[in-house]
Amino acid sequence: MTAKNIKIHLPYGKVSAIGPGKADLLEAIAESGSISAAARQMGMSYKRAWDLVDTMNKSFREPLVHTATGGSHGGGAQMTEFGHEVLRCYREIELKSYQAVETELRTLTGLLAPRQ
């Protein structure tokens, strides 16, 4: 069991400002420097990844990701310092949440029916 067993979403109106998938996307963008490469790595379309980034950027008071338009040298994307802080805080919440319910989560998981 890991903190990934806990799924935390921060609501913002009718959308989730950040959740586990968006956090994973931010990490992939930070590693690859590209929304399209991050999307490929995660097995999602570029459009879906772009929409998730757009939602995050609009949900927070500052952008989490800056993008550069393509051209002869290509485009790219990078997380802002603010984005790194949001991601760090989100991952800390995940970890603390998991630690707070670890025993109960193990008990509850043990009560699940066997997978078929």
N, C-alpha and C positions, 0 to 999 in steps of 0.2 A: 504494500500500500504506500502511496505517495500523496503529496499535496494535490496531485492531478486528480485524485479521487473526489476532491471537493471542487465544485463548480460555482465560482463566485461571479455574479454579474452586477455591475453598477448601473442601475437604471438612470436614464436621462430622458424624461418625457416618455415617448412611446418606443424608444430604442434603448439598446444597451450601449452605454458609453464605452465600456470595456468588459470583456469576459475572457474565458480561457482561449478561445480561438483567435480573438483579436490580439491578445498578449503573445500568443505563438507567432502570429503574423508579424507583429512588431519585432520580435527576436529574429525572424527570418529576414526581414528587411535590413535590420542592423548588420546581420552577417553577410548578406549578399549585395547590399547597396542598390537594390532594384526591387520594385514591386512585382514586375513580371517574373523575375527569378524566384522571389519568395512565393508567389502564387504557384509556380511549377513545383517547387519543393514541397508545398503543402497539398498538391493535387487539386487546386481550385483554378477557376478561370481568372484571367487578368481583371475582367470586369467585376467579378465578385470581390477580389482583393482590393481593387480601387474603391469600390463602394464602401467596404469596411474601413479603409483608411480615411475616406471622406467623412464618414460618420464619426470616427474618433476625432478627427481634426475639428469638426463642427461642435462636438460635444464638450470639449475642454476649452478653457479660456485662452490657450495658446495651441498652435499646431504641434502634433506629436511627430509628424513626418513632413519634411520638405521634399518637393520633387523638382527635378530639372527636366525641361522639355528635350526630347530627342533631337538629334541633328547629326552632323558629320562625325561627332565624337560620342554620339549616343546620349541618352538621358540618364536618369538615375534617381535614387531616392535615398534619403538618410534620415535617421531619427534625430530629432532635436534634443538638446539637453533636457528640455522640459519632458519630452517623450521618454527619455531614459529614466527620469525621476518618477513619472507616472508608472512605468513598467516595474521599476524597483519597488515602489509602494504596493502595487497590485500583487506582485509575487510574495511580498512579505505578508500581506493579508491572507493569501492562499496558505502559506506555510503555517502561520499562527492559527488559522481556522482548523487546519488538519490536526495540528498538535493538540488543540483544545478538545477534539472529538475522536481522537485516534482509537481509544479503547472501545467506545460505543460503536464506532464504524466497523471495527474488527468483529465485534459481537454481531452486529446487524448483518454484515457480509456473510458470516457463518450460518445465518438463518435462511439464506437464499437457496432456492431449489437448484439441483444440479443442472448444468446446461445440457441441452439435448442436441 
